[in-house]
Amino acid sequence: MPNAPRTQHRSVRISDDDWQDLADRAPNGDRAAVIKDLIAWYLRRPGATLPSRPEA
């Protein structure tokens, strides 16, 4: 089935400025990948590493 996500949609409140800055600095604009990496690292999932930060 096309566009059948494997995970449930979640909502969080993030300021417009932070959301745009994250898109601008995330690799390929993939905010979800950065957020998922941060969560996995925070929860100490096996093999998870802290994502690298962009230049200031």
mmCIF file of the N, C-alpha and C atoms, coordinates in Angstrom:
data_MODEL
# 
_entry.id   MODEL 
# 
loop_
_atom_site.group_PDB 
_atom_site.id 
_atom_site.type_symbol 
_atom_site.label_atom_id 
_atom_site.label_alt_id 
_atom_site.label_comp_id 
_atom_site.label_asym_id 
_atom_site.label_entity_id 
_atom_site.label_seq_id 
_atom_site.pdbx_PDB_ins_code 
_atom_site.Cartn_x 
_atom_site.Cartn_y 
_atom_site.Cartn_z 
_atom_site.occupancy 
_atom_site.B_iso_or_equiv 
_atom_site.pdbx_formal_charge 
_atom_site.auth_seq_id 
_atom_site.auth_comp_id 
_atom_site.auth_asym_id 
_atom_site.auth_atom_id 
_atom_site.pdbx_PDB_model_num 
ATOM 1   N N  . MET A 1 1  ? 0.849  -1.177 0.000  1.00 0.00 ? 1  MET A N  1 
ATOM 2   C CA . MET A 1 1  ? 0.000  0.000  0.000  1.00 0.00 ? 1  MET A CA 1 
ATOM 3   C C  . MET A 1 1  ? 0.893  1.238  0.000  1.00 0.00 ? 1  MET A C  1 
ATOM 4   N N  . PRO A 1 2  ? 0.712  2.164  -0.930 1.00 0.00 ? 2  PRO A N  1 
ATOM 5   C CA . PRO A 1 2  ? 1.534  3.363  -0.973 1.00 0.00 ? 2  PRO A CA 1 
ATOM 6   C C  . PRO A 1 2  ? 1.298  4.248  0.257  1.00 0.00 ? 2  PRO A C  1 
ATOM 7   N N  . ASN A 1 3  ? 2.371  4.903  0.665  1.00 0.00 ? 3  ASN A N  1 
ATOM 8   C CA . ASN A 1 3  ? 2.317  5.859  1.777  1.00 0.00 ? 3  ASN A CA 1 
ATOM 9   C C  . ASN A 1 3  ? 1.698  5.241  3.028  1.00 0.00 ? 3  ASN A C  1 
ATOM 10  N N  . ALA A 1 4  ? 2.111  4.034  3.369  1.00 0.00 ? 4  ALA A N  1 
ATOM 11  C CA . ALA A 1 4  ? 1.635  3.380  4.589  1.00 0.00 ? 4  ALA A CA 1 
ATOM 12  C C  . ALA A 1 4  ? 2.744  3.456  5.643  1.00 0.00 ? 4  ALA A C  1 
ATOM 13  N N  . PRO A 1 5  ? 2.684  4.449  6.511  1.00 0.00 ? 5  PRO A N  1 
ATOM 14  C CA . PRO A 1 5  ? 3.749  4.608  7.507  1.00 0.00 ? 5  PRO A CA 1 
ATOM 15  C C  . PRO A 1 5  ? 3.823  3.412  8.458  1.00 0.00 ? 5  PRO A C  1 
ATOM 16  N N  . ARG A 1 6  ? 5.041  3.105  8.879  1.00 0.00 ? 6  ARG A N  1 
ATOM 17  C CA . ARG A 1 6  ? 5.254  1.983  9.795  1.00 0.00 ? 6  ARG A CA 1 
ATOM 18  C C  . ARG A 1 6  ? 5.058  2.392  11.248 1.00 0.00 ? 6  ARG A C  1 
ATOM 19  N N  . THR A 1 7  ? 5.008  3.667  11.517 1.00 0.00 ? 7  THR A N  1 
ATOM 20  C CA . THR A 1 7  ? 4.853  4.155  12.889 1.00 0.00 ? 7  THR A CA 1 
ATOM 21  C C  . THR A 1 7  ? 3.679  5.117  12.975 1.00 0.00 ? 7  THR A C  1 
ATOM 22  N N  . GLN A 1 8  ? 3.166  5.258  14.170 1.00 0.00 ? 8  GLN A N  1 
ATOM 23  C CA . GLN A 1 8  ? 2.047  6.168  14.408 1.00 0.00 ? 8  GLN A CA 1 
ATOM 24  C C  . GLN A 1 8  ? 2.537  7.614  14.393 1.00 0.00 ? 8  GLN A C  1 
ATOM 25  N N  . HIS A 1 9  ? 1.719  8.514  13.905 1.00 0.00 ? 9  HIS A N  1 
ATOM 26  C CA . HIS A 1 9  ? 2.038  9.932  13.888 1.00 0.00 ? 9  HIS A CA 1 
ATOM 27  C C  . HIS A 1 9  ? 2.030  10.475 15.309 1.00 0.00 ? 9  HIS A C  1 
ATOM 28  N N  . ARG A 1 10 ? 3.013  11.298 15.654 1.00 0.00 ? 10 ARG A N  1 
ATOM 29  C CA . ARG A 1 10 ? 3.111  11.931 16.976 1.00 0.00 ? 10 ARG A CA 1 
ATOM 30  C C  . ARG A 1 10 ? 3.173  13.429 16.783 1.00 0.00 ? 10 ARG A C  1 
ATOM 31  N N  . SER A 1 11 ? 2.733  14.157 17.776 1.00 0.00 ? 11 SER A N  1 
ATOM 32  C CA . SER A 1 11 ? 2.770  15.618 17.704 1.00 0.00 ? 11 SER A CA 1 
ATOM 33  C C  . SER A 1 11 ? 3.543  16.189 18.880 1.00 0.00 ? 11 SER A C  1 
ATOM 34  N N  . VAL A 1 12 ? 4.358  17.182 18.591 1.00 0.00 ? 12 VAL A N  1 
ATOM 35  C CA . VAL A 1 12 ? 5.051  17.953 19.627 1.00 0.00 ? 12 VAL A CA 1 
ATOM 36  C C  . VAL A 1 12 ? 4.979  19.421 19.224 1.00 0.00 ? 12 VAL A C  1 
ATOM 37  N N  . ARG A 1 13 ? 5.042  20.285 20.195 1.00 0.00 ? 13 ARG A N  1 
ATOM 38  C CA . ARG A 1 13 ? 5.019  21.722 19.905 1.00 0.00 ? 13 ARG A CA 1 
ATOM 39  C C  . ARG A 1 13 ? 6.461  22.240 19.865 1.00 0.00 ? 13 ARG A C  1 
ATOM 40  N N  . ILE A 1 14 ? 6.824  22.840 18.745 1.00 0.00 ? 14 ILE A N  1 
ATOM 41  C CA . ILE A 1 14 ? 8.160  23.390 18.528 1.00 0.00 ? 14 ILE A CA 1 
ATOM 42  C C  . ILE A 1 14 ? 7.974  24.746 17.873 1.00 0.00 ? 14 ILE A C  1 
ATOM 43  N N  . SER A 1 15 ? 8.742  25.730 18.332 1.00 0.00 ? 15 SER A N  1 
ATOM 44  C CA . SER A 1 15 ? 8.593  27.071 17.757 1.00 0.00 ? 15 SER A CA 1 
ATOM 45  C C  . SER A 1 15 ? 8.879  27.046 16.256 1.00 0.00 ? 15 SER A C  1 
ATOM 46  N N  . ASP A 1 16 ? 8.242  27.938 15.529 1.00 0.00 ? 16 ASP A N  1 
ATOM 47  C CA . ASP A 1 16 ? 8.449  28.021 14.081 1.00 0.00 ? 16 ASP A CA 1 
ATOM 48  C C  . ASP A 1 16 ? 9.917  28.263 13.742 1.00 0.00 ? 16 ASP A C  1 
ATOM 49  N N  . ASP A 1 17 ? 10.581 29.118 14.512 1.00 0.00 ? 17 ASP A N  1 
ATOM 50  C CA . ASP A 1 17 ? 11.992 29.415 14.242 1.00 0.00 ? 17 ASP A CA 1 
ATOM 51  C C  . ASP A 1 17 ? 12.856 28.171 14.423 1.00 0.00 ? 17 ASP A C  1 
ATOM 52  N N  . ASP A 1 18 ? 12.643 27.436 15.517 1.00 0.00 ? 18 ASP A N  1 
ATOM 53  C CA . ASP A 1 18 ? 13.433 26.228 15.742 1.00 0.00 ? 18 ASP A CA 1 
ATOM 54  C C  . ASP A 1 18 ? 13.152 25.172 14.674 1.00 0.00 ? 18 ASP A C  1 
ATOM 55  N N  . TRP A 1 19 ? 11.903 25.028 14.283 1.00 0.00 ? 19 TRP A N  1 
ATOM 56  C CA . TRP A 1 19 ? 11.521 24.028 13.269 1.00 0.00 ? 19 TRP A CA 1 
ATOM 57  C C  . TRP A 1 19 ? 12.198 24.335 11.934 1.00 0.00 ? 19 TRP A C  1 
ATOM 58  N N  . GLN A 1 20 ? 12.210 25.617 11.547 1.00 0.00 ? 20 GLN A N  1 
ATOM 59  C CA . GLN A 1 20 ? 12.847 26.002 10.285 1.00 0.00 ? 20 GLN A CA 1 
ATOM 60  C C  . GLN A 1 20 ? 14.358 25.848 10.371 1.00 0.00 ? 20 GLN A C  1 
ATOM 61  N N  . ASP A 1 21 ? 14.953 26.273 11.493 1.00 0.00 ? 21 ASP A N  1 
ATOM 62  C CA . ASP A 1 21 ? 16.399 26.130 11.662 1.00 0.00 ? 21 ASP A CA 1 
ATOM 63  C C  . ASP A 1 21 ? 16.816 24.660 11.616 1.00 0.00 ? 21 ASP A C  1 
ATOM 64  N N  . LEU A 1 22 ? 15.996 23.786 12.194 1.00 0.00 ? 22 LEU A N  1 
ATOM 65  C CA . LEU A 1 22 ? 16.304 22.358 12.144 1.00 0.00 ? 22 LEU A CA 1 
ATOM 66  C C  . LEU A 1 22 ? 16.273 21.851 10.708 1.00 0.00 ? 22 LEU A C  1 
ATOM 67  N N  . ALA A 1 23 ? 15.292 22.263 9.942  1.00 0.00 ? 23 ALA A N  1 
ATOM 68  C CA . ALA A 1 23 ? 15.210 21.860 8.537  1.00 0.00 ? 23 ALA A CA 1 
ATOM 69  C C  . ALA A 1 23 ? 16.414 22.371 7.752  1.00 0.00 ? 23 ALA A C  1 
ATOM 70  N N  . ASP A 1 24 ? 16.841 23.591 8.057  1.00 0.00 ? 24 ASP A N  1 
ATOM 71  C CA . ASP A 1 24 ? 17.977 24.193 7.351  1.00 0.00 ? 24 ASP A CA 1 
ATOM 72  C C  . ASP A 1 24 ? 19.286 23.473 7.646  1.00 0.00 ? 24 ASP A C  1 
ATOM 73  N N  . ARG A 1 25 ? 19.414 22.922 8.852  1.00 0.00 ? 25 ARG A N  1 
ATOM 74  C CA . ARG A 1 25 ? 20.689 22.332 9.275  1.00 0.00 ? 25 ARG A CA 1 
ATOM 75  C C  . ARG A 1 25 ? 20.714 20.811 9.261  1.00 0.00 ? 25 ARG A C  1 
ATOM 76  N N  . ALA A 1 26 ? 19.563 20.166 9.224  1.00 0.00 ? 26 ALA A N  1 
ATOM 77  C CA . ALA A 1 26 ? 19.517 18.702 9.222  1.00 0.00 ? 26 ALA A CA 1 
ATOM 78  C C  . ALA A 1 26 ? 20.029 18.182 7.881  1.00 0.00 ? 26 ALA A C  1 
ATOM 79  N N  . PRO A 1 27 ? 20.749 17.061 7.901  1.00 0.00 ? 27 PRO A N  1 
ATOM 80  C CA . PRO A 1 27 ? 21.205 16.480 6.630  1.00 0.00 ? 27 PRO A CA 1 
ATOM 81  C C  . PRO A 1 27 ? 20.021 16.224 5.697  1.00 0.00 ? 27 PRO A C  1 
ATOM 82  N N  . ASN A 1 28 ? 20.106 16.765 4.512  1.00 0.00 ? 28 ASN A N  1 
ATOM 83  C CA . ASN A 1 28 ? 19.039 16.648 3.501  1.00 0.00 ? 28 ASN A CA 1 
ATOM 84  C C  . ASN A 1 28 ? 17.698 17.190 3.995  1.00 0.00 ? 28 ASN A C  1 
ATOM 85  N N  . GLY A 1 29 ? 17.723 18.056 4.999  1.00 0.00 ? 29 GLY A N  1 
ATOM 86  C CA . GLY A 1 29 ? 16.486 18.637 5.532  1.00 0.00 ? 29 GLY A CA 1 
ATOM 87  C C  . GLY A 1 29 ? 15.620 17.633 6.271  1.00 0.00 ? 29 GLY A C  1 
ATOM 88  N N  . ASP A 1 30 ? 16.190 16.482 6.629  1.00 0.00 ? 30 ASP A N  1 
ATOM 89  C CA . ASP A 1 30 ? 15.424 15.400 7.253  1.00 0.00 ? 30 ASP A CA 1 
ATOM 90  C C  . ASP A 1 30 ? 15.345 15.584 8.770  1.00 0.00 ? 30 ASP A C  1 
ATOM 91  N N  . ARG A 1 31 ? 14.394 16.411 9.208  1.00 0.00 ? 31 ARG A N  1 
ATOM 92  C CA . ARG A 1 31 ? 14.225 16.680 10.635 1.00 0.00 ? 31 ARG A CA 1 
ATOM 93  C C  . ARG A 1 31 ? 13.884 15.405 11.394 1.00 0.00 ? 31 ARG A C  1 
ATOM 94  N N  . ALA A 1 32 ? 13.057 14.542 10.808 1.00 0.00 ? 32 ALA A N  1 
ATOM 95  C CA . ALA A 1 32 ? 12.633 13.321 11.498 1.00 0.00 ? 32 ALA A CA 1 
ATOM 96  C C  . ALA A 1 32 ? 13.831 12.447 11.852 1.00 0.00 ? 32 ALA A C  1 
ATOM 97  N N  . ALA A 1 33 ? 14.791 12.337 10.958 1.00 0.00 ? 33 ALA A N  1 
ATOM 98  C CA . ALA A 1 33 ? 15.966 11.504 11.219 1.00 0.00 ? 33 ALA A CA 1 
ATOM 99  C C  . ALA A 1 33 ? 16.745 12.034 12.423 1.00 0.00 ? 33 ALA A C  1 
ATOM 100 N N  . VAL A 1 34 ? 16.905 13.341 12.502 1.00 0.00 ? 34 VAL A N  1 
ATOM 101 C CA . VAL A 1 34 ? 17.623 13.942 13.629 1.00 0.00 ? 34 VAL A CA 1 
ATOM 102 C C  . VAL A 1 34 ? 16.869 13.681 14.929 1.00 0.00 ? 34 VAL A C  1 
ATOM 103 N N  . ILE A 1 35 ? 15.569 13.882 14.917 1.00 0.00 ? 35 ILE A N  1 
ATOM 104 C CA . ILE A 1 35 ? 14.756 13.675 16.117 1.00 0.00 ? 35 ILE A CA 1 
ATOM 105 C C  . ILE A 1 35 ? 14.808 12.213 16.555 1.00 0.00 ? 35 ILE A C  1 
ATOM 106 N N  . LYS A 1 36 ? 14.678 11.292 15.613 1.00 0.00 ? 36 LYS A N  1 
ATOM 107 C CA . LYS A 1 36 ? 14.737 9.866  15.953 1.00 0.00 ? 36 LYS A CA 1 
ATOM 108 C C  . LYS A 1 36 ? 16.099 9.490  16.518 1.00 0.00 ? 36 LYS A C  1 
ATOM 109 N N  . ASP A 1 37 ? 17.177 10.019 15.932 1.00 0.00 ? 37 ASP A N  1 
ATOM 110 C CA . ASP A 1 37 ? 18.523 9.744  16.444 1.00 0.00 ? 37 ASP A CA 1 
ATOM 111 C C  . ASP A 1 37 ? 18.683 10.268 17.864 1.00 0.00 ? 37 ASP A C  1 
ATOM 112 N N  . LEU A 1 38 ? 18.177 11.461 18.129 1.00 0.00 ? 38 LEU A N  1 
ATOM 113 C CA . LEU A 1 38 ? 18.271 12.033 19.474 1.00 0.00 ? 38 LEU A CA 1 
ATOM 114 C C  . LEU A 1 38 ? 17.499 11.199 20.493 1.00 0.00 ? 38 LEU A C  1 
ATOM 115 N N  . ILE A 1 39 ? 16.320 10.750 20.123 1.00 0.00 ? 39 ILE A N  1 
ATOM 116 C CA . ILE A 1 39 ? 15.515 9.932  21.032 1.00 0.00 ? 39 ILE A CA 1 
ATOM 117 C C  . ILE A 1 39 ? 16.214 8.605  21.317 1.00 0.00 ? 39 ILE A C  1 
ATOM 118 N N  . ALA A 1 40 ? 16.725 7.954  20.284 1.00 0.00 ? 40 ALA A N  1 
ATOM 119 C CA . ALA A 1 40 ? 17.418 6.674  20.476 1.00 0.00 ? 40 ALA A CA 1 
ATOM 120 C C  . ALA A 1 40 ? 18.636 6.858  21.384 1.00 0.00 ? 40 ALA A C  1 
ATOM 121 N N  . TRP A 1 41 ? 19.392 7.927  21.180 1.00 0.00 ? 41 TRP A N  1 
ATOM 122 C CA . TRP A 1 41 ? 20.560 8.207  22.021 1.00 0.00 ? 41 TRP A CA 1 
ATOM 123 C C  . TRP A 1 41 ? 20.121 8.482  23.456 1.00 0.00 ? 41 TRP A C  1 
ATOM 124 N N  . TYR A 1 42 ? 19.098 9.293  23.643 1.00 0.00 ? 42 TYR A N  1 
ATOM 125 C CA . TYR A 1 42 ? 18.600 9.654  24.968 1.00 0.00 ? 42 TYR A CA 1 
ATOM 126 C C  . TYR A 1 42 ? 18.137 8.417  25.733 1.00 0.00 ? 42 TYR A C  1 
ATOM 127 N N  . LEU A 1 43 ? 17.507 7.485  25.040 1.00 0.00 ? 43 LEU A N  1 
ATOM 128 C CA . LEU A 1 43 ? 17.005 6.261  25.663 1.00 0.00 ? 43 LEU A CA 1 
ATOM 129 C C  . LEU A 1 43 ? 18.071 5.169  25.777 1.00 0.00 ? 43 LEU A C  1 
ATOM 130 N N  . ARG A 1 44 ? 19.284 5.484  25.334 1.00 0.00 ? 44 ARG A N  1 
ATOM 131 C CA . ARG A 1 44 ? 20.416 4.551  25.407 1.00 0.00 ? 44 ARG A CA 1 
ATOM 132 C C  . ARG A 1 44 ? 20.143 3.251  24.667 1.00 0.00 ? 44 ARG A C  1 
ATOM 133 N N  . ARG A 1 45 ? 19.543 3.379  23.487 1.00 0.00 ? 45 ARG A N  1 
ATOM 134 C CA . ARG A 1 45 ? 19.288 2.200  22.658 1.00 0.00 ? 45 ARG A CA 1 
ATOM 135 C C  . ARG A 1 45 ? 20.618 1.641  22.168 1.00 0.00 ? 45 ARG A C  1 
ATOM 136 N N  . PRO A 1 46 ? 20.735 0.325  22.086 1.00 0.00 ? 46 PRO A N  1 
ATOM 137 C CA . PRO A 1 46 ? 21.984 -0.278 21.612 1.00 0.00 ? 46 PRO A CA 1 
ATOM 138 C C  . PRO A 1 46 ? 22.385 0.278  20.240 1.00 0.00 ? 46 PRO A C  1 
ATOM 139 N N  . GLY A 1 47 ? 23.623 0.692  20.134 1.00 0.00 ? 47 GLY A N  1 
ATOM 140 C CA . GLY A 1 47 ? 24.152 1.190  18.873 1.00 0.00 ? 47 GLY A CA 1 
ATOM 141 C C  . GLY A 1 47 ? 23.824 2.638  18.568 1.00 0.00 ? 47 GLY A C  1 
ATOM 142 N N  . ALA A 1 48 ? 22.991 3.265  19.393 1.00 0.00 ? 48 ALA A N  1 
ATOM 143 C CA . ALA A 1 48 ? 22.619 4.657  19.129 1.00 0.00 ? 48 ALA A CA 1 
ATOM 144 C C  . ALA A 1 48 ? 23.778 5.584  19.456 1.00 0.00 ? 48 ALA A C  1 
ATOM 145 N N  . THR A 1 49 ? 23.971 6.567  18.615 1.00 0.00 ? 49 THR A N  1 
ATOM 146 C CA . THR A 1 49 ? 24.999 7.579  18.844 1.00 0.00 ? 49 THR A CA 1 
ATOM 147 C C  . THR A 1 49 ? 24.355 8.956  18.742 1.00 0.00 ? 49 THR A C  1 
ATOM 148 N N  . LEU A 1 50 ? 24.950 9.883  19.436 1.00 0.00 ? 50 LEU A N  1 
ATOM 149 C CA . LEU A 1 50 ? 24.474 11.251 19.396 1.00 0.00 ? 50 LEU A CA 1 
ATOM 150 C C  . LEU A 1 50 ? 24.751 11.818 18.008 1.00 0.00 ? 50 LEU A C  1 
ATOM 151 N N  . PRO A 1 51 ? 23.743 12.385 17.351 1.00 0.00 ? 51 PRO A N  1 
ATOM 152 C CA . PRO A 1 51 ? 23.982 12.937 16.016 1.00 0.00 ? 51 PRO A CA 1 
ATOM 153 C C  . PRO A 1 51 ? 24.983 14.100 16.076 1.00 0.00 ? 51 PRO A C  1 
ATOM 154 N N  . SER A 1 52 ? 25.751 14.243 15.026 1.00 0.00 ? 52 SER A N  1 
ATOM 155 C CA . SER A 1 52 ? 26.692 15.357 14.993 1.00 0.00 ? 52 SER A CA 1 
ATOM 156 C C  . SER A 1 52 ? 25.931 16.669 14.838 1.00 0.00 ? 52 SER A C  1 
ATOM 157 N N  . ARG A 1 53 ? 26.477 17.702 15.436 1.00 0.00 ? 53 ARG A N  1 
ATOM 158 C CA . ARG A 1 53 ? 25.827 19.009 15.390 1.00 0.00 ? 53 ARG A CA 1 
ATOM 159 C C  . ARG A 1 53 ? 26.362 19.812 14.209 1.00 0.00 ? 53 ARG A C  1 
ATOM 160 N N  . PRO A 1 54 ? 25.516 20.646 13.619 1.00 0.00 ? 54 PRO A N  1 
ATOM 161 C CA . PRO A 1 54 ? 25.985 21.483 12.516 1.00 0.00 ? 54 PRO A CA 1 
ATOM 162 C C  . PRO A 1 54 ? 26.886 22.607 13.042 1.00 0.00 ? 54 PRO A C  1 
ATOM 163 N N  . GLU A 1 55 ? 27.631 23.178 12.144 1.00 0.00 ? 55 GLU A N  1 
ATOM 164 C CA . GLU A 1 55 ? 28.450 24.327 12.516 1.00 0.00 ? 55 GLU A CA 1 
ATOM 165 C C  . GLU A 1 55 ? 27.565 25.464 13.008 1.00 0.00 ? 55 GLU A C  1 
ATOM 166 N N  . ALA A 1 56 ? 28.082 26.244 13.917 1.00 0.00 ? 56 ALA A N  1 
ATOM 167 C CA . ALA A 1 56 ? 27.313 27.382 14.470 1.00 0.00 ? 56 ALA A CA 1 
ATOM 168 C C  . ALA A 1 56 ? 27.049 28.434 13.422 1.00 0.00 ? 56 ALA A C  1 
# 
